[in-house]
Amino acid sequence: MKTRELAALRGQIDEADRELVAALVKRYDIVRQVGTIKQAQGIAVYDPKREGQVLDKVARLAGRPEYAAAVKAVYQTIMDEAKKLEK
């Protein structure tokens, strides 16, 4: 691979990273709102059924079976961190 091609691909990765971080910040802002509502209504932060549904959904959204496990692992971490923010 040529150096120029490598630099271009890395630039694309950098852009994808910016988009991912922006999406995570948006998601975590929403998570905090959900946490406020749950707390006001006395609802538990952790809902294993909902978590399973989200993991199944993102695995399907990956669109490629070879990425499904990696996407689920990343989302498990995202949700673990979200639970901390909901408290």
CYANA upper distance limits for C-alpha pairs under 8 A (distance plus 0.5 A):
  1 MET  CA      5 GLU  CA      7.03
  1 MET  CA      6 LEU  CA      7.16
  2 LYS  CA      6 LEU  CA      6.76
  3 THR  CA      7 ALA  CA      6.66
  4 ARG  CA      8 ALA  CA      6.70
  5 GLU  CA      9 LEU  CA      6.68
  6 LEU  CA     10 ARG  CA      6.62
  7 ALA  CA     11 GLY  CA      6.64
  8 ALA  CA     12 GLN  CA      6.90
  9 LEU  CA     13 ILE  CA      6.82
 10 ARG  CA     14 ASP  CA      6.65
 11 GLY  CA     15 GLU  CA      6.80
 12 GLN  CA     16 ALA  CA      6.70
 13 ILE  CA     17 ASP  CA      6.60
 14 ASP  CA     18 ARG  CA      6.84
 15 GLU  CA     19 GLU  CA      6.85
 16 ALA  CA     20 LEU  CA      6.59
 17 ASP  CA     21 VAL  CA      6.61
 18 ARG  CA     22 ALA  CA      6.71
 19 GLU  CA     23 ALA  CA      6.65
 20 LEU  CA     24 LEU  CA      6.60
 21 VAL  CA     25 VAL  CA      6.63
 22 ALA  CA     26 LYS  CA      6.76
 23 ALA  CA     27 ARG  CA      6.58
 24 LEU  CA     28 TYR  CA      6.51
 25 VAL  CA     29 ASP  CA      6.63
 26 LYS  CA     30 ILE  CA      6.90
 27 ARG  CA     31 VAL  CA      6.63
 28 TYR  CA     32 ARG  CA      6.72
 28 TYR  CA     82 ALA  CA      6.95
 28 TYR  CA     85 LEU  CA      8.02
 29 ASP  CA     33 GLN  CA      7.15
 30 ILE  CA     34 VAL  CA      6.77
 31 VAL  CA     35 GLY  CA      6.61
 31 VAL  CA     82 ALA  CA      6.91
 31 VAL  CA     85 LEU  CA      7.63
 31 VAL  CA     86 GLU  CA      6.78
 32 ARG  CA     36 THR  CA      6.79
 32 ARG  CA     85 LEU  CA      6.55
 32 ARG  CA     86 GLU  CA      5.78
 33 GLN  CA     37 ILE  CA      6.94
 33 GLN  CA     86 GLU  CA      8.47
 34 VAL  CA     38 LYS  CA      6.60
 34 VAL  CA     86 GLU  CA      7.57
 35 GLY  CA     39 GLN  CA      6.50
 35 GLY  CA     45 VAL  CA      7.42
 35 GLY  CA     85 LEU  CA      8.04
 35 GLY  CA     86 GLU  CA      4.64
 35 GLY  CA     87 LYS  CA      6.92
 36 THR  CA     40 ALA  CA      6.70
 36 THR  CA     86 GLU  CA      7.68
 37 ILE  CA     41 GLN  CA      6.69
 38 LYS  CA     42 GLY  CA      6.33
 38 LYS  CA     43 ILE  CA      5.20
 38 LYS  CA     44 ALA  CA      7.27
 38 LYS  CA     45 VAL  CA      7.39
 39 GLN  CA     43 ILE  CA      6.58
 39 GLN  CA     44 ALA  CA      8.14
 39 GLN  CA     87 LYS  CA      8.44
 45 VAL  CA     83 LYS  CA      6.97
 45 VAL  CA     86 GLU  CA      7.03
 45 VAL  CA     87 LYS  CA      7.49
 46 TYR  CA     83 LYS  CA      7.41
 47 ASP  CA     51 GLU  CA      6.72
 48 PRO  CA     52 GLY  CA      6.62
 49 LYS  CA     53 GLN  CA      6.81
 50 ARG  CA     54 VAL  CA      6.72
 51 GLU  CA     55 LEU  CA      6.74
 51 GLU  CA     79 MET  CA      8.26
 52 GLY  CA     56 ASP  CA      6.64
 53 GLN  CA     57 LYS  CA      6.57
 54 VAL  CA     58 VAL  CA      6.68
 55 LEU  CA     59 ALA  CA      6.71
 55 LEU  CA     72 LYS  CA      6.11
 55 LEU  CA     75 TYR  CA      7.34
 55 LEU  CA     76 GLN  CA      7.81
 56 ASP  CA     60 ARG  CA      6.92
 56 ASP  CA     72 LYS  CA      8.25
 57 LYS  CA     61 LEU  CA      6.64
 58 VAL  CA     62 ALA  CA      6.63
 58 VAL  CA     68 ALA  CA      8.14
 58 VAL  CA     71 VAL  CA      7.30
 58 VAL  CA     72 LYS  CA      7.10
 58 VAL  CA     75 TYR  CA      8.23
 59 ALA  CA     63 GLY  CA      8.06
 59 ALA  CA     65 PRO  CA      8.44
 59 ALA  CA     67 TYR  CA      8.29
 59 ALA  CA     68 ALA  CA      4.99
 59 ALA  CA     69 ALA  CA      7.46
 59 ALA  CA     71 VAL  CA      6.72
 59 ALA  CA     72 LYS  CA      6.38
 60 ARG  CA     64 ARG  CA      8.43
 60 ARG  CA     68 ALA  CA      7.55
 62 ALA  CA     67 TYR  CA      6.78
 62 ALA  CA     68 ALA  CA      6.26
 62 ALA  CA     71 VAL  CA      7.36
 63 GLY  CA     67 TYR  CA      8.34
 63 GLY  CA     68 ALA  CA      8.21
 64 ARG  CA     68 ALA  CA      7.01
 65 PRO  CA     69 ALA  CA      8.37
 67 TYR  CA     71 VAL  CA      6.61
 68 ALA  CA     72 LYS  CA      6.63
 69 ALA  CA     73 ALA  CA      6.68
 70 ALA  CA     74 VAL  CA      6.76
 71 VAL  CA     75 TYR  CA      6.62
 72 LYS  CA     76 GLN  CA      6.55
 73 ALA  CA     77 THR  CA      7.05
 74 VAL  CA     78 ILE  CA      6.79
 75 TYR  CA     79 MET  CA      6.51
 76 GLN  CA     80 ASP  CA      6.59
 77 THR  CA     81 GLU  CA      6.74
 78 ILE  CA     82 ALA  CA      6.65
 79 MET  CA     83 LYS  CA      6.68
 80 ASP  CA     84 LYS  CA      7.36
 81 GLU  CA     85 LEU  CA      7.12
 82 ALA  CA     86 GLU  CA      6.70
 83 LYS  CA     87 LYS  CA      7.16
